[in-house]
Amino acid sequence: MIYLDNAATGLMPEKVKNALREFLELEIGNPTALHRAGNLAKVKIEETREKVAAAINADVSEIIFTSGGSESNNTVLWTFAGKMIAVSEVEHPSVLVPAKTYGEPFMPIKVNEWGEVEKLSSSDFDGAYVMSENANGSKMGREGNAQFGALVDGESDAPALVSVMMANNEVGTVNDVKNLCAVAKKRWPKVFFHTDATQAFGKIKIDVKDLGVDYVTLSGHKIGAPVGVGVLYVKKGAPFRPLILGGAQEKRRRAGTQNTMAIVGLGAALDILQEDRVLERFEKEVRPVRDELAAEILRTVPYSRLNHKLEKSLPHILNVSFQAAEGESIQLYLDLIKDIVVSTGSACAAGDGKPSHVLMALSGGDAEVAHSSTRFSLGLDFRREQIPIVVETLRGVVEKLQKISTIK
């Protein structure tokens, strides 16, 4: 198998598997219990909490374990329910959907043709129709340049939360979160800033103190930990409203027995990041190979188009559209013919039949570009000599689909 879907889920390294096997041999109890078995579970959880805090330069008390990135994102947006929320139009659905649901109003932040948020100003919202739907089904909206300009410029109507992802999960474009956060806080002194760093986790440096953000979302399975463990960083003093109630776990910030085994796996994955210099290797080893793969695809496969700037994206993500060839068909054929695993975008949105909202935003609403996109996300195991296999198989698939397509 040639696995090129690491942006969806990273394959589990052997070191993580070994850590899980060792865990299964222990007599582990409920981490909230006072007996020895429960205390052992608590110790394991706190060991990983310390590793997470060290990895992102946070205080241990600022780390909350969740079930994954989607829960972490929802928790932040729920905290600001009933208030004005501004998010970029290419955020993950677990940010966009709750923002539209809870925000009063929801403010979409525009991106450029590569998916990058370049600025935060009222001009980003000119002519927008902003609509939110409350839990009771009632709707509210605002329309027009003058009204919206006044809306964002007025201190009393400033957004309570701005959420801009550190790196996009579909095209890999990296935002200058540090600068955006500084601009937002200067423009709206009382605003809080959240960044979904799920896709950036384990690929580029994340330093919460340097970024100046108030909330950060992370997900374990993106770096080879088991599925089912996420992290939410909440800066000391930032507002917080629990999403899940009914227990005292995580200092009453997230009810429910912690997933001790998955948390232990996350700890092992974090050890690998440190010991194997993973960030450095993605930049020095993976990025050049990704760039070569991109060049070969654009040179060899007919009517192919790159959907992002390579130099402004994460080192492992490549998103390409192929005119008159449907992305899901490409995905299925590559898997069937050569066991090449790729994706058409966000795994969380797979199967809904709708074109990617990210590609729609980048292409100016061109559904053909969005439907024909394919995402290749490399891991440390992908080798340069595998490029010809991928490209030749891809060319054959795309040409076959283009011949039978009704689009000319």
N, C-alpha and C positions, 0 to 999 in steps of 0.2 A: 504494500500500500504506500502511495505517495500522499502524505497527509498535508493538505494546504488549507486547513480550516481552523487554525489556531486562534483566530479572533473569536470564534464561537466557543470553543473549549480547547484548552491546551492538553495535550496528551500527558498522562501521569508519569513522571520520572520514576525510575526504579527505587531511588532513595525514598520517595514518598510512599511507594508501595511497601517498602521494608518497614518504614515507621508505622504504617497501619497494621502490618502483621504483628509487630512487637506490641502494639497497643491491644490487639485482640487477645494476647496472652496474659494481659494484666487483669486483675479483679477490680474493675472500675464500677463505681456506684453513681448515684445521682450527685452532681456537684454541689447541690444545696444541702445535702445531708451532712450531719456532724460526725458520722463514723469514719473509720479509716478509708474505706472504699470510696466514700464521697469526697473526702479530703484529697485523695489521690487525683480524682477527676478535676477538682478545683485547681490543684497545683498545675496540672497539665494545661488547663485553660489559661491560667495567669502567665505561664511561661510563654505561650503564644502571644498573649496580649502585649507582653514586653517586647517581643520580636517585631510585632506590627508597629508599635510606637517608635521603636528604634529605626525601622525601615523608612518611616515618613517624617521623622523628627518631631514626633508629638509626645505629649505626656501620657502616661499609661491610663490615667483617669479619663482621658478624652476618647478612648477607644471602646466602641460598642460592637459586639458580635451580633450579626443578623443571619438570616437564611440565604442572603445573596444580594447582588447589586440592586435588583428591582425593589426589594423590601427597603433597603437603605434609602434609595431615591424617594420612594413613596413616603417614608417617615419624614424626610426633610420637607417635602411639599405639603404634607398633612399638618406639619407644625405651623405653616403659614396659611392655612385654610381661611378663607374669608378676607384675605388681604391681597393686595396687588402683587402679582408674580410675573417677572420677566424672564423668559427663557429663549434660547436660540431655536430657530425653526428646524434644526437638524438633530435635536437631542434624541436620545433613546426614548422609545415609547413609555418607559417607566418613569420618565420625567415629563414628557409632553402631555400624556393623558391626564395624570393627576393635576398638572398645572392648569390645563384647560378646565378641569372639573372644579378645582378649588379656588383658582385665581379670580379675583373680583376687581378689575378685569384681568384677563390673561394677556400679556404683552409679548408678541413674537419679535425676537431680535433677528434681523436679516443677516444672511451670510453672503460672501462673494461666490463667484462661480466655482471655487475650489472647496467651498464648505467652511471657510474661515470667517470668524467674527472679527471684523477689522476695527469696529468702534462701537461705542454705546452713546447714542444721541437720539434726539427726537426725530431726526431725519430718517433713522432706521425704520420708523413706524409710519411715515407719511402715507396717507391714503389707505391705511390698513383698517379693516373692520375687525374689531377685537371682541370676541364673544367668549363667555364662560357659562358653564351650566352648573348650577348648584346641586347639592345632594337631593333637594326636594323637587328638582326638575325645572325650576325657574331659570330664565336666561337673562343676561344683561350684556350690552355691548356699547361701544363708542365708535364713531365714524368721523373721518375727515381730518385734514392736516391741521387746521387751526385748533380744533378741539383737542386732538391728541397731543399736539405740541404743548399746549397749556397744561395738559394732564401730566406729562412727564416732567415739565419744568417746575410745576408748583410743588412747594415743599410738602404741603399736606397730602398731595396725591402722588408722592414719590413711591416707587415700588418698595415693598418690604423685603423682597428676595429677588436676587438675580442668580440664575443658574446657567452656566456655560460649561460644556464638557471640555475636559482637558484634551482629549483626542477622540475623533469620530470613529465609531465602531465599523462603519461601512467603507469609508474612503481613507481613514487614517489621518486626516488633516489635524494638525496640532495647533491649538489656540494658545495665544500668549496670555494665559490665565493670570499671571502675576500683574501684568499691565492692565488688563481688563478689570481686575478686582480693585486696583488702585484708582482707576478712572471712575468706577462705579461709586466707590466710597467717597471720593472727592466731590462727585456730582450730587450724590444723595448721602449725606453723612450718617444717616440712621439705617442705611440698607445693610443687609447681610448677603454674603456671597457663598454659593455652593458650586462645586465642580464635581461632575461624574468622571472619576479617573479610572473607571473600570478597565477600559481598553489600554490606557497608558501604564497601568500597573505591571511592573516587571519588564517594561520596555524602555521607559525613560525615567529620569529622576523625579521623585515627588517629595518635596520638602514643604510641609504645611506652614511652617513659620516664615519661610522665604516667600511663599505665595501670598500669604496674608489672608487666606480664605477662612471661612467659618465652618464649612462642612465639606467633607470629602467622602465619596463613595468608592469602595473597592469590592472586588469579587474574587474569591479564592480560586475557582476553577479556570480562570484566565491564566494562572501561572502554574497549573499542574496540581493544585490541591483538589480534593474531592468536590463534586457539586454539592451545594447545600450549605455553604458558609460564606458570609459576606462581612464587610466591615463598614461601619459608619464612624467617621471622625467628627466629633462635635467640639468645637473650640470652647474653652472655659468661658462662661458668661453668655454664650449664644443661646437664644431661645430654643426650647425643646419640648415637644409634645409627643408622648409615646403613641405609636400606631397600634401596638398590641398590648392589651391590658390583662390583668388577672394574676400577676405573680411579681415577686420581688427580684427576679433575676436581672443581671446587668444593672445593678443599683436602681431597680425599678424603672429602667428606661426601655426595657424590652422583655415582656413576660414570655415564659415558656422555657422548658429545660434546654440548656445549651446543647448543641450538637457536638459533644466532646470529641468524637472520633474525627469528624471533619475539621474541627479546630486544630487538632493535633496534626492532621495532614497539611493544613495551612502553615503551621509552624515549620514542618519539614521542608515545604516548598520555599519558605522564606530563608531557611538555612542554605538552600541551593543557590538562591539569588546572590547571597553574600559570598559563599565559598567558591562558586563557579564563575564569578564575575559576569553574571548574565546580562546586565545592562550594557556593559562594555562590549560583550560578544555580539549582541544584537546590532549594535552600531557598526562594529568593525567587520563582522563576518556576514551577518544576514543582509544588511542594507546593500552592499555591493552585488550580492547574488540576486536580490530582489530587483535591483535596477537592470541587471543583465536579462533577467526573465522578462521584464517589461519591454526592453529594447527588442528582444527576439520576437515577442508576440506582435508588437507594432510593425515589425519588419516583415513578418511571415504570414500572419493571419489577416485575410482580406477584410477591409472595412472595420478595422478595430480602432477604438478611441480610448485614450486614458482619461479617467474621470477625476484626477487630482494631480497636484504637483508633488512629484516624488521627494523633492528636497524639503517640502514643508509637511511631510507626513511621517507617521511612525515607520520604523525601519523594516517592518515585516508585512505591511499591507499593500496590496496592489489591486485596484479596481478598474476593470476594463469593460467597455460596452462593445458589442459586435452587431453591426447593423443587420437587420432582418434575421436575427438568430435569437430565439427566446432563452433567457438566462437559465430557467429551471430545466429546460431540455438539455442545455450544455452540461449542467451539473449532473443530470442523470446519465447521460451518455458517457461522460468521463469516468464516472464511477463504474458503469457497466463494462466498458471496453477495457480500461487499463487500471482500474482500482485507484483512480486519482480523485481525491476528496477535496472539493471546493464548495463555495457557497454563493448564493445570489444576494446576500446582504445580511441583515440582522436575523440571527437564528430565532429570536423571540417573536418575530413577526412572520416566520415562515408558515406558508399554508393559508394565509388570509386572502390571497389572490390579488391584492392591491399592489400597485407599483410602489417602490421604495420612496417614502416621503423625502429621504435625503437626496436621492438622485433626481427627484422631481424638482426640489428646490435648486439644485445645482444646474440643472439643464433648462431652467425656465419653464418647467411644466411639460417637458417632452416625455410622454409616457413610453415612447419607443426606446429611448435611451435608457430609461429606468428599467423597463422589462428585459432589456438585453444585457444588463450588467452582470458581471461575474466577479466575485471577490476571491483572490488568492491570498491567503495569510500564512506566511512561512514560519517554521520553527527552526530551532538550532540544528535539527536533524536533516534539514533539506540540503542537498549537495548540488554543487554547480553542474556535475555531470548528469543530473536528472533533468536539467532544463530542456535538452532536445527531446526527451521522452514526452514531457508535458506539452511542449509547443507543437510537435508533430501530431500528437493525438488531438490536441485542441483544434488545429487547423483542419484536420479531417472532419471533425464533428461540426465545426462552424460552417464549412463549405457545404456539407450535406444538408444542414438546416437552411442555409441560404438558398439552395437550389429548389427546395420545396416550399419556400416562403411565398406568401402572396404580396409581400412588401418588396418592391424593386428599388 
